[in-house]
């Protein structure tokens, strides 16, 4: 499954919007600047400065994304990241993500599941206001709440050439140049 391109992780709390019941959604936080490292976890063709960026398992309640509760868990997670640009204060501005990522998405009522290959390519720019701008090539897992974006409520694998803008409020806007959207809720209903 090794691919010679940049890939981004699910970033579950951000893209899926999975938070414990009763928890307020905060603006996504950009990653901290990496410490210097003498080892390289870079994808094929990469160099120094790559570090692991694992994705955490997540859960969403019935009605939050699908009509039923959903559990997501990485079954392949070889994602690394590289900070491309920092601000004068040292905070992270732009990050590239690389590596294979397959997430098993499960309907926890029926047990139906689907392994979603979300090894898309992206560079993410983090705004100082909590906003994010993603330049993407390939598949990414995107969770959208009711009235939470320009895609309907659900869990989607967005694939193609597109941008994803996440407002400080968490509202997600996909601007598709060319591609497809796969409804994972329908796949596991």
C-alpha positions as CSV (number, residue, x, y, z in Angstrom):
1,X,0.0,0.0,0.0
2,X,3.1,2.3,0.1
3,X,2.4,5.4,-2.0
4,X,5.0,7.9,-3.1
5,X,3.0,11.0,-2.3
6,X,2.0,13.1,0.7
7,X,-0.9,11.8,2.7
8,X,-2.8,13.3,5.6
9,X,-4.1,11.7,8.7
10,X,-7.7,11.7,9.7
11,X,-7.1,14.1,12.5
12,X,-10.2,12.6,14.1
13,X,-11.2,15.3,16.4
14,X,-10.9,17.9,13.6
15,X,-12.2,16.2,10.5
16,X,-14.6,13.7,12.0
17,X,-15.7,16.1,14.8
18,X,-15.8,13.3,17.3
19,X,-16.0,14.6,20.8
20,X,-17.5,13.2,24.0
21,X,-21.2,13.9,24.5
22,X,-21.7,17.3,26.2
23,X,-18.2,18.6,25.1
24,X,-18.1,21.9,23.4
25,X,-16.3,21.9,20.0
26,X,-13.2,24.1,20.2
27,X,-11.3,25.5,17.3
28,X,-8.8,22.9,16.0
29,X,-5.3,23.4,17.4
30,X,-2.3,23.3,15.1
31,X,0.4,20.9,16.0
32,X,3.4,22.0,18.0
33,X,6.6,22.6,16.2
34,X,8.6,19.4,16.2
35,X,11.8,18.8,18.1
36,X,15.0,18.2,16.1
37,X,15.4,14.6,15.3
38,X,18.3,12.7,13.8
39,X,16.1,9.9,12.4
40,X,13.9,10.0,9.3
41,X,10.5,8.5,9.0
42,X,10.1,10.1,5.7
43,X,8.0,8.5,2.9
44,X,9.8,7.4,-0.2
45,X,11.7,10.4,-1.7
46,X,11.5,12.3,1.6
47,X,14.3,13.6,3.8
48,X,14.9,14.6,7.4
49,X,12.4,16.4,9.6
50,X,9.5,13.9,9.4
51,X,7.9,12.7,12.7
52,X,5.1,10.3,13.5
53,X,1.5,11.7,13.4
54,X,-0.7,8.9,14.5
55,X,-4.5,9.0,14.3
56,X,-6.5,8.2,17.4
57,X,-9.6,6.0,17.5
58,X,-12.9,7.9,17.7
59,X,-16.6,7.5,18.3
60,X,-19.6,9.6,17.3
61,X,-23.1,9.3,18.8
62,X,-26.2,8.4,16.8
63,X,-27.4,11.4,14.8
64,X,-24.1,13.3,15.0
65,X,-22.8,12.1,11.6
66,X,-24.8,9.0,10.8
67,X,-28.2,7.9,12.1
68,X,-26.5,5.3,14.2
69,X,-23.4,5.4,16.5
70,X,-20.1,4.9,14.7
71,X,-16.6,3.9,15.8
72,X,-13.5,4.6,13.7
73,X,-10.1,3.1,14.2
74,X,-6.9,3.1,12.1
75,X,-6.0,-0.4,10.9
76,X,-3.0,0.9,8.9
77,X,-1.3,4.1,10.1
78,X,2.1,5.0,8.8
79,X,1.4,8.7,8.8
80,X,4.3,11.1,9.4
81,X,4.3,14.9,9.3
82,X,6.8,17.6,8.4
83,X,6.5,21.2,9.5
84,X,7.1,23.4,6.4
85,X,6.7,26.8,7.9
86,X,6.5,28.4,11.3
87,X,5.6,31.9,12.4
88,X,8.1,34.3,14.1
89,X,6.7,33.2,17.5
90,X,7.6,29.6,16.7
91,X,4.0,28.5,16.2
92,X,3.3,26.1,13.3
93,X,1.9,27.7,10.1
94,X,2.1,25.0,7.4
95,X,2.5,21.2,7.7
96,X,2.7,18.4,5.2
97,X,1.4,14.9,6.0
98,X,2.6,11.7,4.4
99,X,2.1,7.9,4.7
100,X,-0.6,5.3,4.3
101,X,-3.8,5.5,6.4
102,X,-6.7,3.0,6.4
103,X,-9.5,3.6,8.9
104,X,-12.1,0.9,9.8
105,X,-15.5,2.7,10.2
106,X,-18.0,0.5,12.1
107,X,-21.7,0.8,12.8
108,X,-21.7,-0.1,16.5
109,X,-25.3,-1.2,16.4
110,X,-25.1,-3.8,13.6
111,X,-21.3,-4.4,13.5
112,X,-21.2,-3.5,9.7
113,X,-17.9,-2.0,8.9
114,X,-15.9,-0.6,6.0
115,X,-12.1,-0.1,5.7
116,X,-11.6,3.4,4.2
117,X,-8.3,4.1,2.5
118,X,-7.8,7.8,3.3
119,X,-4.2,8.1,2.2
120,X,-4.7,11.4,0.4
121,X,-2.1,14.1,-0.2
122,X,-2.2,17.5,1.6
123,X,-0.6,20.5,2.9
124,X,-2.4,22.1,5.8
125,X,-2.1,25.8,6.7
126,X,-3.2,26.7,10.2
127,X,-4.6,30.2,10.8
128,X,-3.9,32.1,14.0
129,X,-7.7,32.3,14.5
130,X,-8.1,28.5,14.6
131,X,-9.0,28.2,10.9
132,X,-7.4,25.7,8.6
133,X,-6.9,25.6,4.8
134,X,-6.1,22.1,3.3
135,X,-4.8,21.7,-0.3
136,X,-5.7,18.1,-1.0
137,X,-5.0,15.4,-3.7
138,X,-6.7,12.1,-3.0
139,X,-9.0,10.6,-0.4
140,X,-9.6,12.1,3.1
141,X,-12.2,11.1,5.7
142,X,-14.4,14.0,6.5
143,X,-17.1,14.1,9.1
144,X,-19.8,16.8,8.8
145,X,-22.4,17.6,11.4
146,X,-25.9,19.0,10.7
147,X,-25.4,22.4,9.0
148,X,-21.7,22.0,9.6
149,X,-20.5,22.4,6.0
150,X,-21.3,22.4,2.3
151,X,-21.6,18.6,2.4
152,X,-24.6,17.0,4.1
153,X,-24.4,15.6,7.6
154,X,-22.4,12.4,7.5
155,X,-19.1,10.6,7.2
156,X,-17.6,11.0,3.7
157,X,-14.5,9.9,1.8
158,X,-13.7,12.9,-0.3
159,X,-11.4,12.0,-3.2
160,X,-9.9,14.0,-6.0
161,X,-8.3,17.4,-6.3
162,X,-9.9,19.9,-3.9
163,X,-9.4,22.3,-1.0
164,X,-11.0,22.0,2.4
165,X,-11.5,25.1,4.5
166,X,-12.3,24.7,8.2
167,X,-13.6,27.9,9.8
168,X,-12.8,28.8,13.5
169,X,-16.4,27.6,14.2
170,X,-15.7,24.2,12.7
171,X,-17.8,24.8,9.5
172,X,-16.2,22.8,6.7
173,X,-16.2,23.9,3.0
174,X,-15.0,21.5,0.3
175,X,-14.2,23.2,-3.0
176,X,-13.9,20.4,-5.6
177,X,-11.9,20.8,-8.7
178,X,-12.4,17.2,-9.8
179,X,-13.4,14.2,-7.7
180,X,-16.0,12.2,-5.8
181,X,-17.7,11.9,-2.4
182,X,-18.4,8.5,-1.0
183,X,-21.1,8.3,1.7
184,X,-19.8,6.0,4.4
185,X,-23.0,6.1,6.5
186,X,-24.8,4.4,3.5
187,X,-22.0,1.8,3.2
188,X,-22.4,0.7,6.8
189,X,-26.1,1.3,7.5
